[in-house]
Amino acid sequence: MSDFLALLDVLNHELNGAEPSAAISGKADSISTGVAYSVAEVARMLREAGADGEAWQVDTSWLAVLAGDIDDVRQHVAEEEAARRR
């Protein structure tokens, strides 16, 4: 899971710039259907395997990439997990 989140973090910076939260322009207007399908399929497979927590991490990180305003995907997921536990 850690490697997959790291990959999404790299993708985030490729799509949204070096510091996505500060960028107004330079964000991706479109995402390859192959990438979108792959991420969705990983989440689906995790749910099917009963790994709902990990599927949630994939969904949360993917939505952060799509939003384009999160600088560190792994940190974002950790903060969201902490918020869920409160």
TORNU-158691 format. One record per residue: residue number from 1; residue in one letter; x, y, z of N, C-alpha, C in turn. Coordinates in Angstrom, 3 decimals. Each point is the difference from the previous one (the first is absolute). Example, Ala and Ser with C-alpha at 12.3 -4.5 7.8 and 13.67 -1.06 7.14 Angstrom:
// residues 2
n 1 res A n.X 13.190 n.Y -5.690 n.Z 7.800 ca.X -0.890 ca.Y 1.190 ca.Z 0.000 c.X 0.900 c.Y 1.200 c.Z 0.000
n 2 res S n.X -0.350 n.Y 1.050 n.Z -0.720 ca.X 0.820 ca.Y 1.190 ca.Z 0.060 c.X -0.770 c.Y 1.090 c.Z 0.730
//
This chain:
// residues 86
n 1 res M n.X 0.825 n.Y -1.182 n.Z 0.000 ca.X -0.825 ca.Y 1.182 ca.Z 0.000 c.X 0.875 c.Y 1.253 c.Z 0.000
n 2 res S n.X 1.070 n.Y -0.049 n.Z 0.768 ca.X 0.898 ca.Y 1.142 ca.Z 0.081 c.X 0.580 c.Y 0.343 c.Z -1.374
n 3 res D n.X 0.388 n.Y -1.014 n.Z -0.752 ca.X 0.547 ca.Y 0.232 ca.Z -1.341 c.X -1.048 c.Y 0.594 c.Z -0.931
n 4 res F n.X -1.238 n.Y -0.468 n.Z 0.116 ca.X -1.064 ca.Y 0.515 ca.Z -0.873 c.X -0.294 c.Y 1.464 c.Z 0.332
n 5 res L n.X -0.040 n.Y 0.335 n.Z 1.278 ca.X -0.219 ca.Y 1.395 ca.Z 0.392 c.X 1.168 c.Y 0.875 c.Z -0.453
n 6 res A n.X 1.217 n.Y -0.534 n.Z 0.064 ca.X 1.164 ca.Y 0.747 ca.Z -0.477 c.X -0.119 c.Y 0.256 c.Z -1.506
n 7 res L n.X -0.479 n.Y -0.986 n.Z -0.731 ca.X -0.207 ca.Y 0.160 ca.Z -1.439 c.X -1.045 c.Y 1.079 c.Z -0.281
n 8 res L n.X -1.079 n.Y 0.006 n.Z 0.763 ca.X -1.017 ca.Y 1.037 ca.Z -0.182 c.X 0.538 c.Y 1.378 c.Z 0.362
n 9 res D n.X 0.919 n.Y 0.052 n.Z 0.953 ca.X 0.627 ca.Y 1.274 ca.Z 0.348 c.X 0.845 c.Y 0.509 c.Z -1.168
n 10 res V n.X 0.747 n.Y -0.885 n.Z -0.648 ca.X 0.779 ca.Y 0.380 ca.Z -1.187 c.X -0.938 c.Y 0.482 c.Z -1.100
n 11 res L n.X -1.062 n.Y -0.739 n.Z -0.236 ca.X -0.983 ca.Y 0.390 ca.Z -1.013 c.X -0.601 c.Y 1.362 c.Z 0.320
n 12 res N n.X -0.280 n.Y 0.235 n.Z 1.275 ca.X -0.549 ca.Y 1.282 ca.Z 0.428 c.X 0.903 c.Y 1.150 c.Z -0.439
n 13 res H n.X 1.286 n.Y -0.154 n.Z 0.213 ca.X 0.942 ca.Y 1.069 ca.Z -0.359 c.X 0.195 c.Y 0.106 c.Z -1.509
n 14 res E n.X -0.084 n.Y -1.113 n.Z -0.699 ca.X 0.093 ca.Y 0.056 ca.Z -1.458 c.X -1.197 c.Y 0.719 c.Z -0.603
n 15 res L n.X -1.168 n.Y -0.237 n.Z 0.580 ca.X -1.223 ca.Y 0.600 ca.Z -0.528 c.X -0.232 c.Y 1.425 c.Z 0.476
n 16 res N n.X 0.379 n.Y 0.276 n.Z 1.252 ca.X -0.411 ca.Y 1.248 ca.Z 0.642 c.X 1.137 c.Y 0.939 c.Z 0.382
n 17 res G n.X 1.229 n.Y -0.364 n.Z -0.337 ca.X 1.130 ca.Y 0.880 ca.Z 0.266 c.X 0.747 c.Y -0.342 c.Z 1.270
n 18 res A n.X 1.123 n.Y 0.673 n.Z 0.176 ca.X 0.880 ca.Y -0.281 ca.Z 1.143 c.X -0.662 c.Y 0.285 c.Z 1.336
n 19 res E n.X -0.818 n.Y 1.025 n.Z 0.058 ca.X -0.725 ca.Y 0.355 ca.Z 1.232 c.X -1.469 c.Y 0.230 c.Z -0.368
n 20 res P n.X -0.773 n.Y -1.088 n.Z -0.106 ca.X -1.383 ca.Y 0.107 ca.Z -0.476 c.X -0.865 c.Y 1.000 c.Z 0.754
n 21 res S n.X 0.207 n.Y 0.154 n.Z 1.301 ca.X -0.854 ca.Y 0.908 ca.Z 0.774 c.X 0.239 c.Y 1.458 c.Z -0.373
n 22 res A n.X 1.158 n.Y 0.308 n.Z -0.553 ca.X 0.326 ca.Y 1.380 ca.Z -0.347 c.X -0.261 c.Y 0.313 c.Z -1.468
n 23 res A n.X -0.143 n.Y -1.021 n.Z -0.809 ca.X -0.145 ca.Y 0.204 ca.Z -1.444 c.X -1.429 c.Y 0.372 c.Z -0.366
n 24 res I n.X -0.112 n.Y 1.021 n.Z -0.815 ca.X -1.309 ca.Y 0.378 ca.Z -0.532 c.X -0.142 c.Y -0.543 c.Z -1.409
n 25 res S n.X 1.081 n.Y 0.055 n.Z -0.750 ca.X -0.009 ca.Y -0.567 ca.Z -1.343 c.X 0.978 c.Y -1.159 c.Z -0.041
n 26 res G n.X -0.009 n.Y -0.720 n.Z -1.089 ca.X 0.904 ca.Y -1.123 ca.Z -0.140 c.X -0.576 c.Y -1.309 c.Z 0.497
n 27 res K n.X -1.229 n.Y 0.036 n.Z 0.453 ca.X -0.643 ca.Y -1.224 ca.Z 0.462 c.X -0.569 c.Y -0.741 c.Z -1.209
n 28 res A n.X -0.060 n.Y -1.294 n.Z 0.113 ca.X -0.495 ca.Y -0.827 ca.Z -1.102 c.X -1.481 c.Y 0.247 c.Z -0.242
n 29 res D n.X -0.344 n.Y 0.135 n.Z -1.260 ca.X -1.413 ca.Y 0.133 ca.Z -0.372 c.X -0.628 c.Y -1.349 c.Z -0.288
n 30 res S n.X 0.832 n.Y -0.982 n.Z -0.259 ca.X -0.531 ca.Y -1.331 ca.Z -0.283 c.X 0.973 c.Y -1.053 c.Z 0.512
n 31 res I n.X -0.546 n.Y -1.161 n.Z 0.228 ca.X 0.785 ca.Y -1.128 ca.Z 0.482 c.X -0.297 c.Y -1.178 c.Z -0.915
n 32 res S n.X 1.019 n.Y -0.716 n.Z -0.331 ca.X -0.144 ca.Y -1.160 ca.Z -0.874 c.X -1.033 c.Y -0.980 c.Z 0.562
n 33 res T n.X -0.822 n.Y -0.530 n.Z -0.876 ca.X -0.982 ca.Y -0.986 ca.Z 0.451 c.X 0.692 c.Y -1.251 c.Z 0.527
n 34 res G n.X 1.173 n.Y -0.317 n.Z -0.524 ca.X 0.754 ca.Y -1.148 ca.Z 0.495 c.X 0.419 c.Y 0.180 c.Z 1.445
n 35 res V n.X 0.446 n.Y 1.204 n.Z 0.340 ca.X 0.387 ca.Y 0.287 ca.Z 1.388 c.X -1.225 c.Y -0.034 c.Z 0.898
n 36 res A n.X -1.060 n.Y 0.666 n.Z -0.416 ca.X -1.222 ca.Y 0.045 ca.Z 0.809 c.X -0.556 c.Y -1.406 c.Z 0.221
n 37 res Y n.X -0.009 n.Y -0.810 n.Z -1.048 ca.X -0.496 ca.Y -1.364 ca.Z 0.123 c.X 0.878 c.Y -0.809 c.Z 0.955
n 38 res S n.X 1.298 n.Y 0.144 n.Z -0.132 ca.X 0.929 ca.Y -0.771 ca.Z 0.840 c.X -0.200 c.Y 0.306 c.Z 1.475
n 39 res V n.X -0.127 n.Y 1.262 n.Z 0.338 ca.X -0.192 ca.Y 0.370 ca.Z 1.408 c.X -1.334 c.Y -0.539 c.Z 0.510
n 40 res A n.X -1.044 n.Y 0.149 n.Z -0.793 ca.X -1.319 ca.Y -0.512 ca.Z 0.410 c.X 0.031 c.Y -1.515 c.Z 0.162
n 41 res E n.X 0.710 n.Y -0.679 n.Z -0.874 ca.X 0.084 ca.Y -1.460 ca.Z 0.060 c.X 0.764 c.Y -0.459 c.Z 1.240
n 42 res V n.X 1.046 n.Y 0.706 n.Z 0.379 ca.X 0.729 ca.Y -0.336 ca.Z 1.226 c.X -0.944 c.Y 0.110 c.Z 1.202
n 43 res A n.X -0.758 n.Y 1.085 n.Z 0.069 ca.X -0.941 ca.Y 0.175 ca.Z 1.114 c.X -1.058 c.Y -1.109 c.Z 0.001
n 44 res R n.X -0.500 n.Y -0.349 n.Z -1.175 ca.X -1.013 ca.Y -1.064 ca.Z -0.093 c.X 0.566 c.Y -1.328 c.Z 0.466
n 45 res M n.X 1.204 n.Y -0.320 n.Z -0.444 ca.X 0.611 ca.Y -1.271 ca.Z 0.373 c.X 0.262 c.Y -0.076 c.Z 1.505
n 46 res L n.X 0.403 n.Y 1.120 n.Z 0.578 ca.X 0.218 ca.Y 0.030 ca.Z 1.448 c.X -1.308 c.Y -0.237 c.Z 0.749
n 47 res R n.X -1.080 n.Y 0.630 n.Z -0.460 ca.X -1.305 ca.Y -0.210 ca.Z 0.649 c.X -0.427 c.Y -1.461 c.Z -0.115
n 48 res E n.X 0.190 n.Y -0.571 n.Z -1.175 ca.X -0.368 ca.Y -1.395 ca.Z -0.211 c.X 0.784 c.Y -0.930 c.Z 0.916
n 49 res A n.X 1.238 n.Y 0.372 n.Z 0.297 ca.X 0.848 ca.Y -0.808 ca.Z 0.872 c.X -0.273 c.Y 0.272 c.Z 1.475
n 50 res G n.X -0.943 n.Y 0.895 n.Z 0.275 ca.X -0.331 ca.Y 0.315 ca.Z 1.389 c.X 0.932 c.Y 1.017 c.Z 0.632
n 51 res A n.X 0.799 n.Y 0.666 n.Z -0.812 ca.X 0.936 ca.Y 1.003 ca.Z 0.505 c.X -0.607 c.Y 1.392 c.Z -0.151
n 52 res D n.X -1.113 n.Y 0.208 n.Z 0.685 ca.X -0.732 ca.Y 1.258 ca.Z -0.135 c.X 0.814 c.Y 1.210 c.Z 0.435
n 53 res G n.X 0.812 n.Y -0.149 n.Z 1.033 ca.X 0.836 ca.Y 1.112 ca.Z 0.464 c.X 1.005 c.Y 0.427 c.Z -1.052
n 54 res E n.X 0.606 n.Y -0.961 n.Z -0.657 ca.X 0.949 ca.Y 0.330 ca.Z -1.053 c.X -0.714 c.Y 0.582 c.Z -1.224
n 55 res A n.X -1.186 n.Y -0.506 n.Z -0.305 ca.X -0.785 ca.Y 0.573 ca.Z -1.101 c.X -0.342 c.Y 1.452 c.Z 0.307
n 56 res W n.X -0.316 n.Y 0.280 n.Z 1.266 ca.X -0.273 ca.Y 1.388 ca.Z 0.406 c.X 1.230 c.Y 0.869 c.Z -0.223
n 57 res Q n.X 1.191 n.Y -0.529 n.Z 0.311 ca.X 1.230 ca.Y 0.759 ca.Z -0.226 c.X 0.193 c.Y 0.315 c.Z -1.483
n 58 res V n.X -0.280 n.Y -0.968 n.Z -0.860 ca.X 0.113 ca.Y 0.227 ca.Z -1.451 c.X -0.988 c.Y 1.081 c.Z -0.421
n 59 res D n.X -1.250 n.Y -0.128 n.Z 0.416 ca.X -1.014 ca.Y 0.994 ca.Z -0.368 c.X 0.370 c.Y 1.394 c.Z 0.499
n 60 res T n.X 0.432 n.Y 0.087 n.Z 1.242 ca.X 0.341 ca.Y 1.294 ca.Z 0.590 c.X 1.189 c.Y 0.637 c.Z -0.707
n 61 res S n.X 1.006 n.Y -0.788 n.Z -0.292 ca.X 1.165 ca.Y 0.552 ca.Z -0.696 c.X -0.337 c.Y 0.379 c.Z -1.432
n 62 res W n.X -0.801 n.Y -0.808 n.Z -0.670 ca.X -0.389 ca.Y 0.294 ca.Z -1.383 c.X -0.819 c.Y 1.287 c.Z -0.070
n 63 res L n.X -0.915 n.Y 0.176 n.Z 0.912 ca.X -0.785 ca.Y 1.238 ca.Z 0.020 c.X 0.880 c.Y 1.212 c.Z 0.263
n 64 res A n.X 1.035 n.Y -0.165 n.Z 0.822 ca.X 0.937 ca.Y 1.097 ca.Z 0.243 c.X 0.757 c.Y 0.352 c.Z -1.280
n 65 res V n.X 0.404 n.Y -1.012 n.Z -0.754 ca.X 0.684 ca.Y 0.249 ca.Z -1.277 c.X -0.934 c.Y 0.740 c.Z -0.946
n 66 res L n.X -1.238 n.Y -0.452 n.Z -0.077 ca.X -0.965 ca.Y 0.647 ca.Z -0.903 c.X -0.297 c.Y 1.432 c.Z 0.427
n 67 res A n.X -0.061 n.Y 0.238 n.Z 1.292 ca.X -0.258 ca.Y 1.359 ca.Z 0.487 c.X 1.150 c.Y 0.924 c.Z -0.365
n 68 res G n.X 1.209 n.Y -0.544 n.Z 0.007 ca.X 1.157 ca.Y 0.765 ca.Z -0.435 c.X 0.506 c.Y 1.040 c.Z 0.970
n 69 res D n.X -0.402 n.Y -0.083 n.Z 1.255 ca.X 0.440 ca.Y 1.023 ca.Z 0.953 c.X 0.662 c.Y -0.577 c.Z 1.251
n 70 res I n.X 0.411 n.Y -1.256 n.Z -0.071 ca.X 0.671 ca.Y -0.671 ca.Z 1.105 c.X 1.468 c.Y -0.192 c.Z -0.383
n 71 res D n.X 0.915 n.Y 0.449 n.Z 0.856 ca.X 1.423 ca.Y -0.086 ca.Z -0.318 c.X 0.602 c.Y -1.374 c.Z 0.278
n 72 res D n.X -0.482 n.Y -0.681 n.Z 1.034 ca.X 0.562 ca.Y -1.293 ca.Z 0.394 c.X -1.158 c.Y -0.974 c.Z 0.218
n 73 res V n.X -0.168 n.Y -0.895 n.Z -0.944 ca.X -1.135 ca.Y -0.929 ca.Z 0.031 c.X 0.052 c.Y -0.894 c.Z 1.232
n 74 res R n.X 1.172 n.Y -0.534 n.Z 0.320 ca.X 0.102 ca.Y -0.898 ca.Z 1.153 c.X -0.319 c.Y 0.723 c.Z 1.304
n 75 res Q n.X 0.464 n.Y 1.221 n.Z 0.123 ca.X -0.307 ca.Y 0.784 ca.Z 1.196 c.X -1.500 c.Y 0.291 c.Z 0.071
n 76 res H n.X -0.585 n.Y 0.310 n.Z -1.128 ca.X -1.441 ca.Y 0.269 ca.Z -0.057 c.X -0.797 c.Y -1.220 c.Z 0.472
n 77 res V n.X 0.374 n.Y -1.170 n.Z -0.489 ca.X -0.699 ca.Y -1.226 ca.Z 0.404 c.X 0.166 c.Y -0.225 c.Z 1.506
n 78 res A n.X 1.192 n.Y 0.213 n.Z 0.523 ca.X 0.239 ca.Y -0.176 ca.Z 1.441 c.X -0.856 c.Y 0.965 c.Z 0.818
n 79 res E n.X -0.080 n.Y 1.247 n.Z -0.442 ca.X -0.815 ca.Y 0.987 ca.Z 0.717 c.X -1.482 c.Y -0.344 c.Z -0.067
n 80 res E n.X -0.451 n.Y -0.466 n.Z -1.157 ca.X -1.398 ca.Y -0.390 ca.Z -0.133 c.X -0.322 c.Y -1.229 c.Z 0.864
n 81 res E n.X 0.939 n.Y -0.949 n.Z 0.093 ca.X -0.194 ca.Y -1.165 ca.Z 0.858 c.X -0.089 c.Y 0.423 c.Z 1.462
n 82 res A n.X 0.857 n.Y 0.924 n.Z 0.407 ca.X -0.033 ca.Y 0.493 ca.Z 1.379 c.X -1.320 c.Y 0.690 c.Z 0.288
n 83 res A n.X -0.496 n.Y 0.757 n.Z -0.943 ca.X -1.278 ca.Y 0.695 ca.Z 0.167 c.X -1.151 c.Y -0.988 c.Z 0.121
n 84 res R n.X 0.075 n.Y -1.093 n.Z -0.712 ca.X -1.052 ca.Y -1.030 ca.Z 0.067 c.X -0.059 c.Y -0.653 c.Z 1.363
n 85 res R n.X 1.131 n.Y -0.073 n.Z 0.686 ca.X 0.067 ca.Y -0.672 ca.Z 1.311 c.X -0.499 c.Y 0.858 c.Z 1.140
n 86 res R n.X -0.130 n.Y 1.286 n.Z -0.228 ca.X -0.437 ca.Y 0.903 ca.Z 1.086 c.X -1.440 c.Y -0.192 c.Z 0.331
//
